[in-house]
Amino acid sequence: MTSLARLAADALARDPARPAIEFENRWFTWGELRQVAERMTAAIEASGAAPGAPVAFTPRNRPGCIAALLGLIAAG
């Protein structure tokens, strides 16, 4: 059985040039989503939050929010 965290990590590991999400007539690549996810997880780590600590997440309907959510899920 594959975990949700593994599925999210695998999605973020896709070819960075590959289109991932179309939003307002613009395609965002997996590389762009991965960059957002990595910055978000780095910010959480830099905050001093313990691994596995709860994180509040209030998304909007934007590609960056999808990237952040994938990063959160992948990081566990």
PyMOL CGO cylinders between C-alpha atoms (Angstrom):
from pymol import cmd
from pymol.cgo import CYLINDER

trace = [
    CYLINDER, 0.00, 0.00, 0.00, 1.35, 3.42, -0.95, 0.3, 1, 1, 1, 1, 1, 1,
    CYLINDER, 1.35, 3.42, -0.95, 1.04, 6.22, 1.58, 0.3, 1, 1, 1, 1, 1, 1,
    CYLINDER, 1.04, 6.22, 1.58, -0.35, 9.63, 0.78, 0.3, 1, 1, 1, 1, 1, 1,
    CYLINDER, -0.35, 9.63, 0.78, 3.00, 11.14, 1.79, 0.3, 1, 1, 1, 1, 1, 1,
    CYLINDER, 3.00, 11.14, 1.79, 4.79, 8.92, -0.75, 0.3, 1, 1, 1, 1, 1, 1,
    CYLINDER, 4.79, 8.92, -0.75, 2.31, 9.87, -3.48, 0.3, 1, 1, 1, 1, 1, 1,
    CYLINDER, 2.31, 9.87, -3.48, 2.81, 13.59, -2.76, 0.3, 1, 1, 1, 1, 1, 1,
    CYLINDER, 2.81, 13.59, -2.76, 6.60, 13.22, -2.74, 0.3, 1, 1, 1, 1, 1, 1,
    CYLINDER, 6.60, 13.22, -2.74, 6.48, 11.29, -6.02, 0.3, 1, 1, 1, 1, 1, 1,
    CYLINDER, 6.48, 11.29, -6.02, 4.33, 14.00, -7.60, 0.3, 1, 1, 1, 1, 1, 1,
    CYLINDER, 4.33, 14.00, -7.60, 6.79, 16.70, -6.55, 0.3, 1, 1, 1, 1, 1, 1,
    CYLINDER, 6.79, 16.70, -6.55, 9.66, 14.63, -7.97, 0.3, 1, 1, 1, 1, 1, 1,
    CYLINDER, 9.66, 14.63, -7.97, 8.22, 14.65, -11.49, 0.3, 1, 1, 1, 1, 1, 1,
    CYLINDER, 8.22, 14.65, -11.49, 10.10, 16.21, -14.40, 0.3, 1, 1, 1, 1, 1, 1,
    CYLINDER, 10.10, 16.21, -14.40, 10.43, 19.89, -13.39, 0.3, 1, 1, 1, 1, 1, 1,
    CYLINDER, 10.43, 19.89, -13.39, 9.68, 21.07, -16.92, 0.3, 1, 1, 1, 1, 1, 1,
    CYLINDER, 9.68, 21.07, -16.92, 6.47, 19.06, -17.14, 0.3, 1, 1, 1, 1, 1, 1,
    CYLINDER, 6.47, 19.06, -17.14, 3.22, 21.07, -16.93, 0.3, 1, 1, 1, 1, 1, 1,
    CYLINDER, 3.22, 21.07, -16.93, 1.30, 20.39, -13.71, 0.3, 1, 1, 1, 1, 1, 1,
    CYLINDER, 1.30, 20.39, -13.71, -1.54, 22.86, -13.25, 0.3, 1, 1, 1, 1, 1, 1,
    CYLINDER, -1.54, 22.86, -13.25, -3.28, 25.32, -15.55, 0.3, 1, 1, 1, 1, 1, 1,
    CYLINDER, -3.28, 25.32, -15.55, -4.57, 28.39, -13.76, 0.3, 1, 1, 1, 1, 1, 1,
    CYLINDER, -4.57, 28.39, -13.76, -5.91, 31.55, -15.40, 0.3, 1, 1, 1, 1, 1, 1,
    CYLINDER, -5.91, 31.55, -15.40, -4.57, 30.53, -18.82, 0.3, 1, 1, 1, 1, 1, 1,
    CYLINDER, -4.57, 30.53, -18.82, -1.04, 29.84, -17.53, 0.3, 1, 1, 1, 1, 1, 1,
    CYLINDER, -1.04, 29.84, -17.53, 0.61, 26.48, -16.98, 0.3, 1, 1, 1, 1, 1, 1,
    CYLINDER, 0.61, 26.48, -16.98, 2.64, 25.99, -13.81, 0.3, 1, 1, 1, 1, 1, 1,
    CYLINDER, 2.64, 25.99, -13.81, 5.32, 23.31, -13.98, 0.3, 1, 1, 1, 1, 1, 1,
    CYLINDER, 5.32, 23.31, -13.98, 6.16, 20.62, -11.47, 0.3, 1, 1, 1, 1, 1, 1,
    CYLINDER, 6.16, 20.62, -11.47, 9.45, 22.44, -10.91, 0.3, 1, 1, 1, 1, 1, 1,
    CYLINDER, 9.45, 22.44, -10.91, 7.62, 25.61, -9.88, 0.3, 1, 1, 1, 1, 1, 1,
    CYLINDER, 7.62, 25.61, -9.88, 5.38, 23.65, -7.53, 0.3, 1, 1, 1, 1, 1, 1,
    CYLINDER, 5.38, 23.65, -7.53, 8.38, 21.85, -6.03, 0.3, 1, 1, 1, 1, 1, 1,
    CYLINDER, 8.38, 21.85, -6.03, 10.14, 25.19, -5.36, 0.3, 1, 1, 1, 1, 1, 1,
    CYLINDER, 10.14, 25.19, -5.36, 7.11, 26.47, -3.43, 0.3, 1, 1, 1, 1, 1, 1,
    CYLINDER, 7.11, 26.47, -3.43, 6.80, 23.20, -1.51, 0.3, 1, 1, 1, 1, 1, 1,
    CYLINDER, 6.80, 23.20, -1.51, 10.50, 23.27, -0.58, 0.3, 1, 1, 1, 1, 1, 1,
    CYLINDER, 10.50, 23.27, -0.58, 10.37, 26.90, 0.55, 0.3, 1, 1, 1, 1, 1, 1,
    CYLINDER, 10.37, 26.90, 0.55, 7.31, 26.20, 2.66, 0.3, 1, 1, 1, 1, 1, 1,
    CYLINDER, 7.31, 26.20, 2.66, 8.81, 23.15, 4.38, 0.3, 1, 1, 1, 1, 1, 1,
    CYLINDER, 8.81, 23.15, 4.38, 12.08, 25.04, 4.95, 0.3, 1, 1, 1, 1, 1, 1,
    CYLINDER, 12.08, 25.04, 4.95, 10.14, 27.89, 6.61, 0.3, 1, 1, 1, 1, 1, 1,
    CYLINDER, 10.14, 27.89, 6.61, 8.40, 25.44, 8.93, 0.3, 1, 1, 1, 1, 1, 1,
    CYLINDER, 8.40, 25.44, 8.93, 11.71, 23.81, 9.86, 0.3, 1, 1, 1, 1, 1, 1,
    CYLINDER, 11.71, 23.81, 9.86, 13.30, 27.23, 10.44, 0.3, 1, 1, 1, 1, 1, 1,
    CYLINDER, 13.30, 27.23, 10.44, 10.43, 28.16, 12.77, 0.3, 1, 1, 1, 1, 1, 1,
    CYLINDER, 10.43, 28.16, 12.77, 11.58, 25.52, 15.23, 0.3, 1, 1, 1, 1, 1, 1,
    CYLINDER, 11.58, 25.52, 15.23, 8.40, 23.44, 14.95, 0.3, 1, 1, 1, 1, 1, 1,
    CYLINDER, 8.40, 23.44, 14.95, 8.97, 19.86, 16.01, 0.3, 1, 1, 1, 1, 1, 1,
    CYLINDER, 8.97, 19.86, 16.01, 8.72, 17.15, 13.35, 0.3, 1, 1, 1, 1, 1, 1,
    CYLINDER, 8.72, 17.15, 13.35, 5.10, 16.03, 13.06, 0.3, 1, 1, 1, 1, 1, 1,
    CYLINDER, 5.10, 16.03, 13.06, 3.81, 19.15, 14.84, 0.3, 1, 1, 1, 1, 1, 1,
    CYLINDER, 3.81, 19.15, 14.84, 0.38, 20.36, 13.69, 0.3, 1, 1, 1, 1, 1, 1,
    CYLINDER, 0.38, 20.36, 13.69, 0.46, 23.10, 11.07, 0.3, 1, 1, 1, 1, 1, 1,
    CYLINDER, 0.46, 23.10, 11.07, -2.46, 25.41, 10.31, 0.3, 1, 1, 1, 1, 1, 1,
    CYLINDER, -2.46, 25.41, 10.31, -3.15, 25.73, 6.60, 0.3, 1, 1, 1, 1, 1, 1,
    CYLINDER, -3.15, 25.73, 6.60, -5.74, 28.07, 5.12, 0.3, 1, 1, 1, 1, 1, 1,
    CYLINDER, -5.74, 28.07, 5.12, -5.49, 27.76, 1.33, 0.3, 1, 1, 1, 1, 1, 1,
    CYLINDER, -5.49, 27.76, 1.33, -6.92, 29.83, -1.44, 0.3, 1, 1, 1, 1, 1, 1,
    CYLINDER, -6.92, 29.83, -1.44, -7.72, 28.57, -4.91, 0.3, 1, 1, 1, 1, 1, 1,
    CYLINDER, -7.72, 28.57, -4.91, -4.20, 29.17, -6.27, 0.3, 1, 1, 1, 1, 1, 1,
    CYLINDER, -4.20, 29.17, -6.27, -1.42, 26.93, -7.59, 0.3, 1, 1, 1, 1, 1, 1,
    CYLINDER, -1.42, 26.93, -7.59, 0.92, 27.94, -4.77, 0.3, 1, 1, 1, 1, 1, 1,
    CYLINDER, 0.92, 27.94, -4.77, -1.54, 26.55, -2.24, 0.3, 1, 1, 1, 1, 1, 1,
    CYLINDER, -1.54, 26.55, -2.24, -1.60, 23.21, -4.02, 0.3, 1, 1, 1, 1, 1, 1,
    CYLINDER, -1.60, 23.21, -4.02, 2.20, 23.18, -3.95, 0.3, 1, 1, 1, 1, 1, 1,
    CYLINDER, 2.20, 23.18, -3.95, 2.25, 24.04, -0.25, 0.3, 1, 1, 1, 1, 1, 1,
    CYLINDER, 2.25, 24.04, -0.25, -0.28, 21.31, 0.52, 0.3, 1, 1, 1, 1, 1, 1,
    CYLINDER, -0.28, 21.31, 0.52, 1.72, 18.72, -1.42, 0.3, 1, 1, 1, 1, 1, 1,
    CYLINDER, 1.72, 18.72, -1.42, 4.83, 19.80, 0.49, 0.3, 1, 1, 1, 1, 1, 1,
    CYLINDER, 4.83, 19.80, 0.49, 3.05, 19.47, 3.83, 0.3, 1, 1, 1, 1, 1, 1,
    CYLINDER, 3.05, 19.47, 3.83, 1.72, 16.03, 2.96, 0.3, 1, 1, 1, 1, 1, 1,
    CYLINDER, 1.72, 16.03, 2.96, 5.10, 14.85, 1.61, 0.3, 1, 1, 1, 1, 1, 1,
    CYLINDER, 5.10, 14.85, 1.61, 6.87, 16.08, 4.75, 0.3, 1, 1, 1, 1, 1, 1,
    CYLINDER, 6.87, 16.08, 4.75, 4.37, 14.30, 6.99, 0.3, 1, 1, 1, 1, 1, 1,
]
cmd.load_cgo(trace, "trace")
